């Protein structure tokens, strides 16, 4: 294993005009050729150490090609940068260094400054392309978010997919606009002061168009994942599988100027190596940062409540920057009255929500009835900016049978309370596209497979999943184009009520979060929570220097009277029940003893006169 | 999950006369009864939390019983302490507290003082029982070893088995003499000043008589091991599987006064929990030590070259005391001329042996062609007494097709050199029964299954294994009684030559190791190795205070002349080629410049006049 050079692409085609490097890992092949489709010529590659094949040749951007193994198997490039005809077609030469970046003055902020906005390229705009998203950047900027998080864009089968069925980790989805178009989008984001987070999938590859096994042992049957064989991170031949994904990490950060990667479901990455692959990725990212001077973050989705992922390397952790915080979502939703089916069964409402405000994990070494085992670790040594909090995300919405958003499941007042609960937390806030105007249309699970058996299998799989939640009825057909179309955001209604008010509400709340030091400063020691279970009221205090912020959250459907402790006067900063947000009534501007909370409402007071 | 009480047995039958506690974990059962075979009565157990069933009853030692699940399934106790009729029969009540221990003055030594002697109860003596082994303790004491390491004794199918097919981890093999007889043996060992190490298997259960799955999800198909489904250490229901094995650890240490456990092949224990099961076992052992004041050690066999197992807990490790050091064995054997097939292919002889003397692992983060991946970690932070070195063990001998020992594979001179190489290392020395008199009979793989299909499968499996080493021909039938009989030690030949000389040689060498501070003190900084590859000569220097020890190892079949550096005179301490050990010639008693080494010989010099 040669060490990976962080500054240069080391696999697939590294375009350098007449000196382009062609590298393929195919340890069991007897011969490897590069077949140039247009010129109809096959160039032999030379065998190197560790099963690599290599040659240098004069090629052109836009050339279409296949690899030919053993003189007979014609296959697209596992490290293809472009699949213009989809996952089953030829690969195409791309020069990632061709794009003229003008984002030199961009500075990737610290994670503390991230306010995430998750979006799906296909469903975010009517056109469903990177270019169409560019048109919305001013809107997003004005909304107040600081980072867009793009659901996976690695080439997947067909034109419609959440992205988790990607099979060419290095190729940017052709129907979105491909690599150059993504670079252009990111450049625009940076110019406008928006960070870009990309969702990447290193735990499995999709079921259709996955040709990797024809080249090398990318998978192992030592471990099972929900999606079949696990990616081979620790079995024989793993070195170059690891290198493949490390090269992928480096490509996004180096060649696309991605600010942060969000690694999908890392709990299903099975790796008993002395150095876990995430730790190794982190080391390479650090090396890249040292070499270029540009900051980058790593974020994980992880269903383990195990801080080893985000603990510093010197304390035995993998050194990841932050992780999604499902326990906050689940306890928040149950507090809001969500039925306690499936994984929600483990959560009790505001007591658990209070614990999550304090400790991030609700399951921090206690028995989980849903998981049927003791679950989680303590977070005492972690800082709050390592956790990302949300009341909605693509999974929580889209994995419902009918893909209903909170907009159709909760009252208007409760929707305001939910995002309020997120914004006042000491965690990094996260929005899912469209929630800011309470868009009513669903976000459904959609695919565009060409294999009929697979289409049927996906349908059945979804059904089984819903059965776990005791849901009956028919789910929309994932493979139907209509299902995708129904999931596209409806921008037209932004300007009509009540959507217009909700949008304005979100802007105000985000603004408060960003500019009020006691909310913006993420110091867990400066935080106090208590609950009144009978009232279903949660009281959260946060402070910074001489400012104290008092947040009163009423999750009940009745008015509740709350006694306020402390000596001085409290001045109102924010009131979700205000008539200006179409609420029932405004709370007093100034209180010092008791306050009456409207049903499903949030009031924020400060000790400093506004 | 209730916390395990380290001082008292918490599962199966905890015998307390009329207040005996009966506890069974059977989370899916609708009813559980204890069926007393002799009285022909069924006592109902009451359901408790987490799938446990419990009752208190008046029972007698020696009572035979089954558990009955759901009124129909009659099964032996998963935590049975005795299976008088074998793995398919009833369980029997045992009172582990009945034995009168007289080993109060015994003090378990530090690992540094361990000189291991591995033995198989069935094959060590003609009778093949614990009682018969007691007759040999004086012999072992006189040999100079300080600890016997007993191959697994958990009840296995039939009367003949290495022990790794055990299916009742808490029951002591009936044909060896059962629990009381093992307690008696350990008491005798302690009275004679011998420590007792027990080999335990926590990575799988045997294929015959394994009734655990009838009770609860003890296994998971999330991971594959060489022996099928993995033990469920991290999946749903794992809490009580973990408890089961933790109770087992505690039983051996607390109720049998075992000094150290040797955990079999922990690399096949798959556990992604925040706290690895080995780390949790170590915590419980520490708690037991704190409660009783008796020291205990944990040792692992681990094929990962990963120090996380033996690193201290505060540095992110599992805190295990020591591990077997295969790389030393493999490089030593290749240095001795062993053919480089199978895993030996990775080793180059004395250069690798020198590295192993220095760093323990030869594969410490370098590419292994045999494993087809980068393998191992650095050992810079570990101490040498964490590694156990051997030139033979049950696996290295018994996993050969014909079970040949070094005694029939190497010359007499080379055998002396091999054990010499072990004894002069800074690691803990380890012997395999019979090597000390160069016993010529093999140690074969033997079983005694009752299932014909299984017998055939085992035969086939062995064949496939040998195929990996490119071995041809017929392996002895594992299930034939003759195979077992041929593996029993031949004690009669101890007193005839050349066995008598070998035995005397071992005693002298062990004595030297124990009493010469520069050899006994295991300080890796006080060690220097160099090799002359052309001569196939390795020079090892070790020192302590003002004593220096110079070891000259000639692995070649020719005489070699070696120049000795340093100013002063060197006095001979030991000479494997001496005519008193049936060698070709004695080296000079005193040297200061050059010395001629006999073929396949070891000379030890000291700078201090003897």
Interface residues (C-beta under 8 A of the other chain):
Chain A: X1 X50 X221 X222 X223 X224 X234 X235 X236 X237 X238 X239 X267 X270 X272 X274 X304 X305 X306 X307 X308 X315 X316 X367 X371 X372 X373 X374 X376 X377
Chain B: X1 X50 X221 X222 X223 X224 X234 X235 X236 X237 X238 X239 X267 X270 X272 X274 X275 X304 X305 X306 X307 X308 X315 X316 X367 X371 X372 X373 X374 X376 X377
